[in-house]
Amino acid sequence: MRTSILSGHKFLRTALAALFWLLVWQGLAWLVAWWVGSEVRGALLLPGPVAVGRTLVGLLGTTGFWSATGFSLFGISLGFLAGVTVGSLLALLTWASPLMDALFSPLLRLIRTAPVASFIILLVLWLTRRTVPMVIAGLMVVPILWSSTKTALEQTDRSLLEMAKSYHFSRWTRFRLVYLPAILPQWTAACATAMGFAWKSGIAAEVILHPNPAMGTGLYRARLLLNTEEVLAWTILVILASFLLERLFARGMGRLGRRYGS
């Protein structure tokens, strides 16, 4: 009973906060229209939430939206999963071998600090426009997972490792019972952070390269047509898709944590 009451209060606070910011948005739209002296010109600069909502509903009713959303979700999610896998494996490799650490660490730090746009421009020379967003998404994930996982491995409790060694645990048993519970919280947090980077970098690549169909392409075309309502509608849809992916990922990680967590 208490849980349902708390959930109700949380939903009410969220709804009130959303209503507040919608009113602020509408107030700013009216202010801009008054400042430029024209409702039409004001809508070009900052349309109100009602107009953007109508455009958003209109997009949901088109087949182009669903094909673009499916393409972006599939490609960026695939790149994210590949980046998580490669980053985690590189963390294990560089943690276990000083030679591999000396070889790969500078490259991974370079990837983490270099501008995303530079990689997009380079990759388009070698790959097709449709595959670059997926590769960029994965590339941005790799150094995040590598750094966090390697740090977690290095910080594993030494007393637990000594105990596992004294009981003659196998390597797999030692990893499952000692290392995995130690690295799982930090690995999960790194994945959540990396998902945001993957999604933003993948959409940015789509906006620059505008493959067809894609959500970033929808943003690009709306900008070319100076359709601010559609730009904002696509932006909202991108945010909602990102939120959906994060929720699904958090649920999956929750199950993994209950199974292997300490």
C-alpha positions as CSV (number, residue, x, y, z in Angstrom):
1,M,0.0,0.0,0.0
2,R,2.8,2.4,0.9
3,T,4.6,1.6,-2.3
4,S,1.6,2.4,-4.4
5,I,1.1,5.7,-2.6
6,L,4.8,6.7,-3.1
7,S,4.5,5.7,-6.8
8,G,1.4,7.9,-7.1
9,H,3.1,10.8,-5.5
10,K,6.1,10.4,-7.8
11,F,3.9,10.3,-10.9
12,L,2.0,13.4,-9.7
13,R,5.3,15.3,-9.2
14,T,6.5,14.3,-12.6
15,A,3.3,15.3,-14.2
16,L,3.3,18.7,-12.5
17,A,6.9,19.3,-13.5
18,A,6.1,18.4,-17.1
19,L,3.1,20.8,-17.0
20,F,5.2,23.6,-15.6
21,W,7.8,23.3,-18.3
22,L,5.2,23.1,-21.0
23,L,3.7,26.3,-19.7
24,V,7.1,27.9,-19.7
25,W,7.6,26.7,-23.3
26,Q,4.3,28.1,-24.4
27,G,5.0,31.4,-22.6
28,L,8.4,31.7,-24.4
29,A,6.7,31.0,-27.7
30,W,4.2,33.8,-27.1
31,L,7.0,36.1,-26.0
32,V,9.0,35.4,-29.2
33,A,5.9,36.0,-31.4
34,W,5.3,39.3,-29.6
35,W,9.0,40.3,-29.9
36,V,9.2,39.7,-33.7
37,G,5.7,41.1,-34.2
38,S,4.3,38.2,-36.2
39,E,2.9,34.9,-35.0
40,V,4.1,33.2,-38.2
41,R,7.7,34.4,-37.8
42,G,7.5,33.6,-34.1
43,A,6.5,30.0,-34.9
44,L,9.5,29.8,-37.2
45,L,11.9,30.7,-34.3
46,L,10.1,28.9,-31.5
47,P,6.8,27.1,-32.1
48,G,4.5,26.3,-29.1
49,P,4.0,22.8,-27.6
50,V,0.6,22.4,-29.2
51,A,1.9,22.9,-32.7
52,V,4.9,20.7,-32.1
53,G,2.5,18.0,-30.6
54,R,0.4,18.1,-33.8
55,T,3.5,17.6,-35.9
56,L,4.7,14.8,-33.7
57,V,1.3,13.0,-34.0
58,G,1.5,13.5,-37.7
59,L,4.9,11.9,-37.9
60,L,3.7,8.9,-35.9
61,G,1.1,8.3,-38.6
62,T,3.6,8.0,-41.4
63,T,5.4,4.8,-42.5
64,G,8.6,6.9,-43.1
65,F,8.8,7.6,-39.4
66,W,8.6,3.9,-38.4
67,S,11.1,2.8,-40.9
68,A,13.5,5.6,-39.9
69,T,13.0,4.8,-36.2
70,G,13.6,1.1,-36.8
71,F,16.7,1.8,-38.8
72,S,18.2,4.1,-36.1
73,L,17.2,1.8,-33.2
74,F,18.6,-1.3,-34.8
75,G,21.9,0.2,-36.0
76,I,22.8,2.2,-32.9
77,S,21.8,-0.7,-30.6
78,L,23.9,-3.1,-32.6
79,G,26.8,-0.7,-32.4
80,F,26.3,-0.2,-28.7
81,L,26.3,-4.0,-28.0
82,A,29.4,-4.4,-30.2
83,G,31.2,-1.6,-28.3
84,V,30.3,-3.1,-24.9
85,T,31.7,-6.5,-26.0
86,V,34.9,-5.1,-27.5
87,G,35.4,-2.7,-24.6
88,S,34.9,-5.4,-22.0
89,L,37.2,-7.8,-23.7
90,L,39.9,-5.1,-24.1
91,A,39.6,-4.4,-20.4
92,L,40.3,-8.0,-19.6
93,L,43.1,-8.2,-22.0
94,T,44.9,-5.0,-20.9
95,W,44.3,-5.9,-17.2
96,A,45.9,-9.3,-17.7
97,S,48.8,-8.3,-19.9
98,P,51.1,-5.3,-19.3
99,L,52.2,-5.6,-23.0
100,M,48.6,-5.4,-24.2
101,D,48.0,-2.5,-21.9
102,A,51.0,-0.6,-23.3
103,L,49.8,-1.2,-26.8
104,F,46.1,-0.4,-26.5
105,S,45.8,2.1,-23.7
106,P,47.1,5.1,-25.7
107,L,44.8,4.3,-28.7
108,L,41.7,4.0,-26.4
109,R,42.5,7.3,-24.7
110,L,42.9,8.9,-28.1
111,I,39.5,7.7,-29.1
112,R,37.9,8.9,-25.9
113,T,39.3,12.5,-26.3
114,A,39.1,13.0,-30.1
115,P,36.0,14.9,-31.5
116,V,33.2,12.6,-32.7
117,A,32.9,14.7,-36.0
118,S,36.5,13.8,-36.9
119,F,35.7,10.1,-36.7
120,I,32.5,10.6,-38.7
121,I,34.4,12.4,-41.5
122,L,37.2,9.7,-41.5
123,L,34.8,6.7,-41.5
124,V,32.7,8.0,-44.3
125,L,35.8,7.7,-46.5
126,W,36.0,4.0,-45.8
127,L,32.4,2.9,-45.1
128,T,28.9,3.5,-46.5
129,R,26.7,6.2,-45.1
130,R,24.3,3.6,-43.7
131,T,27.0,1.8,-41.6
132,V,28.9,4.8,-40.2
133,P,26.3,5.7,-37.5
134,M,26.5,2.1,-36.2
135,V,30.3,2.1,-36.2
136,I,30.5,5.5,-34.5
137,A,28.1,4.4,-31.8
138,G,30.2,1.4,-31.0
139,L,33.5,3.4,-31.2
140,M,32.3,5.8,-28.6
141,V,31.3,3.0,-26.3
142,V,34.6,1.1,-26.4
143,P,36.8,3.4,-24.3
144,I,34.1,4.0,-21.7
145,L,33.6,0.3,-21.1
146,W,37.4,-0.4,-21.2
147,S,38.3,2.2,-18.6
148,S,35.5,1.4,-16.1
149,T,35.9,-2.4,-16.4
150,K,39.6,-2.3,-16.1
151,T,39.5,0.0,-13.1
152,A,36.9,-2.3,-11.4
153,L,39.1,-5.4,-12.1
154,E,42.1,-3.6,-10.5
155,Q,40.1,-2.7,-7.4
156,T,38.8,-6.2,-6.7
157,D,39.1,-7.1,-3.0
158,R,42.5,-8.8,-2.5
159,S,41.4,-10.7,0.6
160,L,38.6,-12.4,-1.4
161,L,41.1,-13.3,-4.1
162,E,43.4,-14.8,-1.5
163,M,40.6,-16.8,0.0
164,A,39.6,-18.1,-3.4
165,K,43.2,-19.1,-4.0
166,S,43.4,-20.9,-0.7
167,Y,40.3,-22.9,-1.6
168,H,41.8,-23.8,-5.0
169,F,38.9,-22.3,-7.0
170,S,39.2,-22.7,-10.7
171,R,39.7,-19.6,-12.9
172,W,36.1,-19.6,-13.9
173,T,34.8,-20.1,-10.4
174,R,37.1,-17.3,-9.2
175,F,35.8,-15.0,-11.9
176,R,32.1,-15.9,-11.3
177,L,32.3,-15.6,-7.5
178,V,34.8,-12.9,-6.9
179,Y,35.5,-10.7,-10.0
180,L,32.0,-10.6,-11.5
181,P,30.2,-9.3,-8.3
182,A,33.0,-6.8,-7.9
183,I,32.9,-5.4,-11.4
184,L,29.2,-5.7,-12.2
185,P,28.0,-2.4,-10.5
186,Q,30.7,-0.3,-12.2
187,W,30.3,-2.1,-15.5
188,T,26.5,-1.5,-15.4
189,A,27.0,2.2,-14.6
190,A,29.5,2.4,-17.5
191,C,27.0,0.8,-19.9
192,A,24.3,3.2,-18.9
193,T,26.6,6.2,-19.5
194,A,27.9,4.6,-22.8
195,M,24.4,4.1,-24.1
196,G,23.7,7.9,-23.9
197,F,27.0,8.5,-25.8
198,A,26.2,5.9,-28.4
199,W,22.8,7.2,-29.1
200,K,23.9,10.9,-29.3
201,S,26.9,10.1,-31.5
202,G,24.9,7.8,-33.7
203,I,22.2,10.4,-34.3
204,A,24.8,13.1,-34.9
205,A,26.4,10.9,-37.6
206,E,23.0,10.5,-39.2
207,V,22.4,14.2,-39.2
208,I,25.8,14.8,-40.9
209,L,25.6,11.9,-43.4
210,H,21.7,11.7,-43.6
211,P,21.4,8.1,-44.7
212,N,17.9,7.1,-45.8
213,P,15.8,6.2,-43.7
214,A,17.0,7.4,-40.3
215,M,15.9,9.6,-37.5
216,G,18.9,11.9,-38.0
217,T,17.9,12.3,-41.6
218,G,14.5,13.5,-40.5
219,L,16.1,16.1,-38.4
220,Y,18.4,17.2,-41.3
221,R,15.5,17.5,-43.8
222,A,13.4,19.4,-41.4
223,R,16.2,21.9,-40.8
224,L,16.7,22.3,-44.6
225,L,13.0,23.2,-44.9
226,L,13.2,25.5,-41.9
227,N,10.4,23.5,-40.4
228,T,11.1,24.2,-36.7
229,E,8.0,22.4,-35.6
230,E,9.3,19.2,-37.2
231,V,12.8,19.7,-35.9
232,L,11.5,19.9,-32.4
233,A,9.1,16.9,-33.0
234,W,12.0,14.8,-34.2
235,T,14.1,15.9,-31.3
236,I,11.4,14.8,-28.8
237,L,11.1,11.4,-30.6
238,V,14.9,10.9,-30.4
239,I,14.8,11.6,-26.7
240,L,11.8,9.3,-26.2
241,A,13.6,6.5,-28.1
242,S,16.7,7.0,-26.0
243,F,14.6,6.9,-22.8
244,L,13.0,3.6,-24.0
245,L,16.4,2.0,-24.7
246,E,17.7,3.1,-21.3
247,R,14.7,1.7,-19.5
248,L,14.9,-1.7,-21.3
249,F,18.6,-1.8,-20.6
250,A,18.1,-0.9,-16.9
251,R,15.6,-3.7,-16.6
252,G,17.9,-6.2,-18.2
253,M,20.8,-5.1,-16.0
254,G,18.6,-5.4,-12.9
255,R,18.0,-9.1,-13.7
256,L,21.7,-9.6,-14.3
257,G,22.5,-8.0,-11.0
258,R,20.1,-10.1,-9.0
259,R,21.6,-13.2,-10.6
260,Y,25.3,-12.5,-10.2
261,G,25.5,-9.6,-7.8
262,S,26.9,-9.9,-4.4
